[in-house]
Every structure is written in structure tokens, then in C-alpha cells.
Amino acid sequence: MSDRTHDAAMLVGVLACGLSVAAYSSWAQFNIATAAGYPLALAWVVPVATDATAALGTRAWMSAHYSDGVRGYGRLLAIAAITLSFLTAALHLVIPTTGPIPWQVRLTIGGLPSLALAALIHLGALTVQNKPKAKTSSRKATAPRANTIIAEPAPAPESTVSHIAVDAPSPTQVNVGGSTRDRMTAYLGEHPQASGAELDAQFGTKNYGRKIRATWLKEHRGLHAVQIAAEG
């Protein structure tokens, strides 16, 4: 849960003061707009072009989700809109709205909506191109903690000939001296996984390799049992 709390009294104060000040600013700009030649139905566009644009620029400026480029443009836009809002509202007290207004003032006030529109279009384009930064997910895939017990796979059952290195049968015949039985036995010592058919193929016999392999397995089972008894 976030530790950040909002100052309710501050928010209420800002809202109350802001509404009252906004009411005067809008009224003053409304009057200077009508004096400059705006029709009553469109005079409200001037305070929107300044005060509302300032609010949008401030939001882009203060938002941590946008890139630095968007925030920098939002800062410039907010400062410019606030300055124009101040000058336009102040003109209401400096220039009499009942008499003729200088053309320079009418030109400035008449161009405010178009200026605000161009600035807002640019701001919108920046916010579309520079998408808000994705919030970091609170649930990230992390490595197992140090105190996490990870179950290890159970060891495979030990074979009766596990103490003998297992190699693939050699495609060439083994040149070992002695009888065919001795040479087959020596070959099984090096290649315990060889079948009887493989022995026959290696030594050119028929159905003899199976007998030698069966005898060899019995002997090695007995040796394995003796080794276990000695180790115990």
C-alpha cells in the first residue's frame, strides 16, 4: 500500500481559490474579447485558449509518465498560456471597453484561439508519439530466494555395471589375443551395453555372443554383490 497521502485541506483550498480567481479571469477576458469584436456566443473561447491551455500544459509538465521532451514542451506551453492569460485579463482594466480598441490589441486577442489550437495540436502529437512510460510491475520474475528449498531430482537407480564406463561400440573389431571367448569378454569390459548380436558381428560368430554376454552379466552381478557387501 502506498505511503503517499493527499493533503485534503490543501486540495480544498486550491479548488476554492482557483474557482474564484478563474471566474474573474474568465470574466475579464470575456469582456475584452467582446470589446475586440468577438460575438457574445464565442467570447468564451478567449479564456479557454489561455486558462485551459495553461492547465493542460501544466499537467504534461508535472506528469512523470511522459518523456522529458513532452514535459519540457508542457512547461513552455504552461508558462506562455499563463502569461497571455495575465496580459489579456489585465487589458480589461487598462483599455476601456466602451471606446475603440487599438488594432494591435484586437490583432493579439483575435489570434489567441488559433495560437492555442496550434500549441494544443503539437502537444497532442507529442503525447501520442511519446507514449507514457509503462509502470513497473510489482510482480517481477525474480530468482529463487536464498532460503527457498528447491527439490532436486531423485538419483537414477544404480545399474549393476554402473562402475564401468559406458562407451558406444566401436565399428572396428577389437584386436585382443586369446580365444574368442576371452576377446568377447574383454570387449564387454569396454562396452558393457553391447548386445549378443553386436558381439557376433564383431567377432564373426553366430549365436555365440548371446551366451558370452549372459555369462558375463552373471559374473559381474556376483562381483557387484561382493563389492556392496565389502563396502557395508
N, C-alpha and C positions, 0 to 999 in steps of 0.2 A: 504494500500500500504506500502511495506517495506521501512524503513528509511535507509537501508544499501545501500551504493553506492560503486562502484568499482573505484579504482584509475587507470584510463586509462594509465597515464604516467608510473606508476609502472609496470603494466602488459606488456606494450610495451617494457620497459627496460629489464624486466626479460626474455621476449621472445627473444629479440635480443642478449643479453649477453649469455643466455642459449644455443642458437643455435650455437654461435661461439665457446663456450667452449666445447659443446658436439661434435662439429666437430673435434676439436683437440683430445679430449679424445678417440673418436672412432677411429681416425687415428692411434694414438699411440698404442692402444690395438690391432688394426688390424695388425699392423706391428709386434708386439711381438708375436701375435698368429701365424703368418706365419713363423716367425723365430723358434717358438717352434715346428713346424711340421704340422700346420693346412694347408689344401689346400686352395687356394685363394677363392674358391666358398663357403667355410664355415668359413673363418676367422672372418666374421662379427658377428658370434654367440657370441664371447667373449664380445664385448662392449654391446651387448643386454643382456647378462647374468648378467652384473654388473649395467650399467646405467638404462636400462629399468626396471630391478627388483627394483632398488632404487626408481624409480618413482612410481611403484605400491605399494611398502611398505609405502612410504610417504603418498600416497592417503588414504590407510587404516588407517594409524596413525592419520591423520588430520580429517578424516570423523567423524562427530558427530552422524551419523546414526548407526554406528556399536557399539557392546558391548565393554566393557573395555578389555576383553581378546583378541579380534581381533585387537583393537588399540594398545595394548601392543606388540603383535607379529609383527604388521606392523612397529612399531618403531624399534624393534630389527633388522628386516629384512632390513629396510632402512639404518640403521647405518652400518650394515655388508656389504651391497652392495656398499655403498659409499666408505667404507674403501678399499674393494677389487678393486674398480674402480681406486682409487687413486694409490694403490700399482702397479696395472698392467700397468697403463699409465706411472708411474714413472720408471718402469723397462726398458722402451724404451730408456731412456737416460742413464741408469746405465749399462745395459748389451748390448754389441754390437750385433746387429742382423746379422752381416755378419759372425761371428765366431760361434763356438759351444756354446750352452747354457747349463748350468748345469742341471742335471736331476731333481733336486729339483724344479727348475723354470718350467721346462716342465711339471712336475707332477702337480704343482699347477695350471698352466694355462690350462692344459688338463682336470682338474677336475672341473673347474668353471661352464661349462654348466650343468653338472649333479647336482652340488650343487644348482645352481639356479633353476633347474627343481624341485628338491625335496622341496625347500623352497616355490616355487610358488604353487605346488600341495597342500601343507599344508595350505597355505594362502587361496586358493580357497575352501578347505574343511571347514575352519573356517568360511568363509563368507557365505557358504551355511547353516551350522548348526546354526550360529548366524545371523539370518535374520536382515536386517536393521530395526531399531526402526520405528514403524509407526508414521507418523506425526500426531500431534494433530489436529483434525478437527476444523476449525474456527467456524463451526456451531454446537454447542453443545446444547443438550436439557437442558434448564435452567428453573428454577422455574419462575412463573409469577412475573413481577416486582411489586414493591410496588404501583406504580401509575396506574397499569393495572386494569381496571374495569372489573370484572367478573360478568356476568349476572347470577342472582340467579333464580332458577325455581319459577314460579308463584305458590302461595299457592293454594291448592286444595279447591274447594267450600266447605263452611261450611255446614255440614249436619244439618238438623232440630233437631237432637238429638246428636250433637257433644259434648255437655256438659256432656253427660252421658258416663261413662266408658264402652267400648265395650269388652266383655269377651266371650269366647266360651261357648256355652250352656253346662250346667253340665249334665252328663249322668244320675245322680240320681234325683229323684223327690224332689222338694222343700217342706219342711215341714213348711208351713205357715198356721196359723189358719185363720178361716173365711170361706166365701163361695168360690166356685170355681172361680168366677169372681175376687174376691179380691186376691186370690192366683195367678191367671194368671197375674193380673195387677202388683203384686209385682215381679213376675218373669220377666216380661217385663222391669221393672225398673232396674233389674240387668243385663238382657240380651236383649237389645233393638233390636238386629238383629234377634231374634228368629222369625220363621215363624209361621203361624197358625197351620200347620201340626205338628210342634215341640211342640206347646202348647198342642194340643190334645194328643200327645204321652206321654207328661209329666204328664198330669192330667187325662188321661183315658176318654176323651170326643171325640165327633165326630162332626166335622164342627163347633164346638163352639169356638175354638181358633181363627179362622179367624175373627169372629165377634168382639171378645175382642180386637184383635190386631188393627182392623180398628178403633174402638172407642178410643183406647189408642193413636193411632197416631194423630187423630183429636184433642184430648185434649192437647197433647204435642205441636202440631203446634200452637195452640192458646196460650199456655204458652210461647213458644219461641217468638211469635209476641209481647206479652206483655213485655217480657224482653228486646227486642230490642227497643220498644217504651220508656221504662223506662230509658234505657241507653242513648237514644237520648236526 
